Amino acid sequence: MTHPQRSAVLIIDIDKPSHTPGGTVEALHPETHAALTALHQRELSPAWIGINPLNGKAQVLWMIDPVYAAKGHTSPNTRLLNVATTELNTLLGGDRAFAHQFSRWPLHRSNDPTAYHWHCQHSQIIRLADLIHEVRTMNPQNPRRQARKPEQYASGRDRINAAQAARKSAQTLRELEAELPTTAELAPAASGMIDGVRIIWINQHRAARDETAFRHALATAHRLRAQGQPLKDAKIIDAYERAYNVAQAVGADYREPAIPPMRDRLTMARRVRGYVIQGITNPNTSGKTRSNQTSSGRKALATMGRRGGQQAAKRWHDPAHKDYQEAARKPLEEANRRRKAEGSNSRARILSLISQQYAETGTVPTRPELMEETGLSRATVTRHMSALRRAGLLPE
């Protein structure tokens, strides 16, 4: 009834003995009986309850949607099954060492006085997510994951630098996210492993080829990073193409292959690298990226406009911070040189357009015409024309 790669049941082995023999449900340990009663009230009771007639120990069995995993691997559904098993073990006092590879057989009939007495409760199939949610509400003593302690920093400057780095990473991820169109919401469907690729199905015969390929490429990139290998475009694209071809082979539904062009595949590889660097394994499909910035991080960023900015302004004029001033001026000077060169080029283009049209027609082009020709904003065109007029370079 259980298997490492596929399972349609969830089994809890309860070793709490009872002083009331007989093999009936009432003969269970009082705490176990109370927990099962509470589950019954929530319509999540097990399908079968097997009870040892001598000591009251038991096995309880839920029928669930089948979960699958490739040989030697886990899957999101098998991990969900492990979470549900852990929560139920906590609630029912189950045996955590139960290997979940062998269990007793509910339909077994025997005259053996030690044979479990099985009681069928219902024939419903339970969703693991519903079961986990309800059991967690019934586990007030269940240890929750400890909240991540805020990282300690040696100084406020370190805190600000870390917050800036987090903001920059989130901005980079947003830019990567915007480079590819978001995937349409897929209809609920089962997924399974085929030739090492988890196929995402739109319906019984049609596979979501692009989504399957992207998810497989993302999983491959995470494995490469875990192995300390470089995230090469070629490896990510190869994983994408392989998964796409598998999905095409098993779920084309009479569609011709429509793998994206190489330019889009290169963009996809950049997007995958962005997710991997951020540690994201299950990106949303809404096109929105949430930053995990903490409140202390946001406050640290805010100080750049207040106390942090005031301290930075002091260092500009303090002779003791000469190295800081020189290091800060270098990128500013380079940026200013680029802006100046770009401004000179734009001003020369405007002057050339004006001179050419004046020579041909005797008229000066209007601002909207110059904006259309140069692609500059109205304010930029106005500023350059004013400078040219002051220099006496515009015709009267």
C-alpha positions, 0 to 999 in steps of 0.5 A, a space after each residue: 500500500 505504500 511505495 517510495 515513488 508513489 502512494 495513494 494512502 497516508 498511514 500513521 502508526 500509533 504506539 500508544 497502548 490502551 488499558 481497554 482491550 477488545 479491538 474497538 474504536 472505543 478501546 483506543 488510548 483516550 488521547 488518540 480517541 479524542 484527536 480522531 473524534 476532533 478530526 471526524 468533526 472536521 470531516 477529515 477522519 481516516 478512512 480506516 482504523 485498525 486496532 490491536 485487540 490486545 493492547 489498543 495500539 493502532 494504525 490509521 489510514 487516509 486515502 489521498 490523491 496519489 503522489 508520485 516522484 521519479 526513482 531516487 527523487 522527491 517531488 513537491 507532492 511527496 514532500 507535502 505528504 511528508 509534511 502531513 505525516 509529520 503533523 499527524 504524528 504530532 497530533 496523534 502521538 504516532 511513531 515517527 520511526 515508522 518507515 512508511 514502506 510496509 503497513 497492515 492490510 485493512 481487508 485482511 481476515 484471520 482468526 488470529 487473536 492478535 490480528 488487527 480489527 479494522 473499522 471502515 469509516 468512509 471512502 472519501 479521498 482527502 486533499 493533503 493541503 486541507 488535512 495539513 491546514 486543519 491539523 495545524 490548527 489542532 496542534 497548539 503545541 506543535 513547534 513552528 518554524 522559528 522566525 529568522 533572527 534579524 542579522 546583526 551588523 557591525 555598524 549602521 553603514 553595514 546595515 545600509 549597504 546590505 539594504 541597498 544590495 537587497 534593493 538592487 537585487 530585487 530591481 535586477 529581478 524585476 528587470 529580468 522578469 519584465 524581459 519575458 512575457 508572463 505565462 497564462 494561468 494554467 488550468 488545474 491538472 495533474 503532473 508527472 515525471 516523464 524521462 526526468 521531466 515533470 510535465 505540466 498538463 493543461 488537460 488530459 492530452 495537452 501539455 503546457 510546453 513552455 511552462 514545463 520547459 521553463 520549470 525544468 530549466 529553473 530546476 536544472 539551474 538550481 542543481 548546477 548552483 548547488 553543485 558549484 557549477 557555473 550557470 552557463 547559458 548553454 546548459 540552461 537552454 539545453 535543459 529548456 529545449 530537452 523539456 520542451 521536446 519531451 512535452 511536445 512528444 507526449 502532449 502536443 495534441 496535434 500542435 506543431 513545435 513552436 519553440 521560441 527563437 534563440 534570442 528569447 531563449 537567451 533572455 529566458 536563461 538570464 531570467 532563470 539566473 536571476 531567480 537562482 541568484 535570489 534563491 527562488 524555486 517557485 516564481 509566481 506567474 503574475 509578473 510581480 516580484 516581491 522583495 523580502 525586505 524587512 522593516 529594519 531594511 526599509 528604515 535603513 534605506 530611509 536614513 539615506 535621505 536623513 541621517 545617513 545623507 547628512 553624514 555623507 554630506 559631512 564626509 565630502 568636506 572633511 579633509 580626514 575622508 580624502 580617500 572617500 571623496 576621491 573614490 566617490 568623485 571618480 564615478 561621478 566625474 565619469 558620468 558627468 563626462 558621458 552626460 556632457 558628451 551626450 548633451 553636446 551631441 544632442 545640441 549639435 543634432 538640433 543645430 544641424 536640423 535647424 540649419 538644414 531646414 532653414 537653408 532649404 525652406 527659410 523656416 525653423 522647425 518647431 519644437 514638436 518636429 525637433 522632438 520627433 526627429 531627435 527622440 528627445 523630450 520637450 524640456 531637453 529640446 527647449 534647453 538646447 535651443 535656449 543655449 543655441 540662441 544665447 550663443 547666437 547660432 540660431 537664425 533670427 
